[in-house]
């Protein structure tokens, strides 16, 4: 099978480049999940996070989550090319 044009030119997206593009979406998903989790932990007596607190906590927590998502997407792209 012939290599694709992207493989010939070396236009392969790295995990780092994918992570930069995917960070806003992943961090937003982390913020939503944190907020909803904090609503559920009210059942055991803890206080809920405000939406702003959830966003602030999601900024640093989004970094490792984004790295994992970027690795997963890179694997899917490699599988699709193969």
C-alpha positions as CSV (number, residue, x, y, z in Angstrom):
1,X,0.0,0.0,0.0
2,X,1.3,3.5,-0.9
3,X,2.1,5.9,2.0
4,X,-0.3,8.8,2.2
5,X,0.7,12.3,1.1
6,X,0.8,13.4,4.8
7,X,3.3,10.6,5.6
8,X,5.5,11.5,2.6
9,X,5.6,15.2,3.6
10,X,6.0,14.5,7.3
11,X,2.8,16.5,8.1
12,X,1.9,14.3,11.0
13,X,0.4,16.0,14.0
14,X,2.4,15.4,17.2
15,X,0.8,14.7,20.5
16,X,1.9,18.2,21.7
17,X,0.2,19.9,18.8
18,X,-3.0,17.9,19.3
19,X,-2.9,18.8,23.0
20,X,-2.7,22.5,22.3
21,X,-5.7,22.3,20.0
22,X,-7.7,20.0,22.3
23,X,-6.9,21.8,25.6
24,X,-9.9,24.2,25.6
25,X,-12.4,21.4,25.0
26,X,-10.8,19.0,27.5
27,X,-10.6,21.7,30.2
28,X,-14.2,22.6,29.7
29,X,-15.2,18.9,30.0
30,X,-13.2,18.7,33.2
31,X,-14.9,21.8,34.6
32,X,-18.3,20.4,33.8
33,X,-17.5,17.1,35.4
34,X,-16.0,18.7,38.5
35,X,-19.1,20.9,38.9
36,X,-21.5,18.0,38.6
37,X,-19.4,15.8,40.9
38,X,-19.5,18.6,43.5
39,X,-23.3,18.6,43.3
40,X,-23.3,14.9,44.0
41,X,-21.0,15.1,47.0
42,X,-23.5,17.4,48.7
43,X,-25.2,14.1,49.6
44,X,-22.4,13.3,52.0
45,X,-22.3,16.7,53.6
46,X,-19.6,18.5,51.5
47,X,-20.3,21.9,50.0
48,X,-20.7,22.3,46.2
49,X,-18.3,24.1,44.0
50,X,-19.4,27.2,42.3
51,X,-19.1,27.2,38.5
52,X,-16.2,29.7,38.7
53,X,-14.4,27.5,41.2
54,X,-14.9,24.5,38.9
55,X,-13.4,26.4,36.0
56,X,-10.4,27.6,38.1
57,X,-9.8,24.0,39.3
58,X,-10.1,22.7,35.7
59,X,-7.3,24.9,34.4
60,X,-4.5,22.8,36.0
61,X,-6.4,19.6,36.0
62,X,-7.1,19.9,32.3
63,X,-3.4,19.6,31.4
64,X,-2.9,15.9,32.3
65,X,-6.4,15.1,30.9
66,X,-5.5,16.8,27.7
67,X,-2.3,14.9,27.4
68,X,-4.2,11.6,27.7
69,X,-6.8,12.7,25.2
70,X,-4.2,13.8,22.7
71,X,-2.4,10.4,23.0
72,X,-5.7,8.6,22.5
73,X,-6.5,10.8,19.4
74,X,-3.0,10.3,18.0
75,X,-3.4,6.5,18.4
76,X,-6.8,6.7,16.5
77,X,-5.2,8.7,13.7
78,X,-2.3,6.2,13.5
79,X,-4.8,3.4,13.3
80,X,-6.8,5.1,10.6
81,X,-3.6,5.7,8.6
82,X,-2.5,2.1,9.0
